[in-house]
Amino acid sequence: MNYFFIINDAPYGNERPYNALRLALNVVKRAEHHVWVFLIGDGVNCALAGQKTPDGYYNVERMLKSIARRGKVAT
């Protein structure tokens, strides 16, 4: 199966990008599934290298790198 995630919110400030990446990470672990993550608008900031992660948040840059190793990430 193929899954396509579109993220258009900033990486921190709400949980939508985190939840989308968390779901994508769990789906991409299965060999029979293919995952594409497309970053648009403020979502492009999720891919910025060297982000300072605010207290209480997960590092979305690391999450994207993990997805990119097994799936595809585009901006």
C-alpha positions in Angstrom: 0.0 0.0 0.0 1.0 3.6 -0.6 0.6 6.4 1.9 1.0 10.1 1.2 1.2 12.6 4.0 1.0 16.4 3.4 2.4 18.6 6.3 1.7 22.3 6.0 2.0 23.4 9.6 5.1 24.7 11.5 7.0 22.0 13.3 6.3 23.4 16.8 3.3 25.2 18.3 0.7 22.5 17.6 0.8 18.7 17.4 -0.4 18.2 13.8 3.1 17.8 12.2 4.2 15.6 15.1 1.2 13.3 14.8 1.5 13.0 11.0 5.2 12.1 11.4 4.5 9.7 14.2 1.9 7.9 12.0 4.3 7.9 9.0 7.1 6.4 11.1 4.9 3.5 12.2 3.6 2.9 8.7 7.1 3.0 7.0 8.4 0.3 9.3 6.2 -2.3 7.4 8.0 -3.6 4.3 4.8 -3.8 2.3 4.0 -0.1 2.8 5.5 2.9 0.9 5.4 6.3 2.5 5.8 9.7 0.9 5.9 12.9 3.0 5.3 16.2 1.3 6.2 19.4 3.2 4.5 22.6 2.0 4.1 26.1 3.5 5.2 26.3 7.1 5.7 22.5 7.0 9.0 23.1 5.2 10.4 24.3 8.4 10.2 20.7 9.7 13.2 19.8 7.5 15.5 22.6 8.7 18.8 21.2 10.0 20.0 22.1 13.5 16.7 23.1 15.0 16.5 23.9 18.7 13.7 21.7 19.9 11.5 23.5 22.5 11.1 21.8 25.9 8.4 19.2 25.8 8.5 18.6 22.0 10.0 15.8 19.9 12.7 16.7 17.4 10.8 16.6 14.0 14.1 16.9 12.1 15.2 13.5 13.5 11.7 12.0 12.7 11.9 13.2 9.1 15.4 11.7 8.7 14.2 8.4 9.9 11.3 8.4 7.5 13.6 9.5 4.6 15.8 6.5 5.2 12.9 4.2 4.4 10.5 6.3 2.5 10.5 9.6 0.6 10.4 13.2 1.8 9.9 16.1 -0.6 9.4 19.9 -0.3 
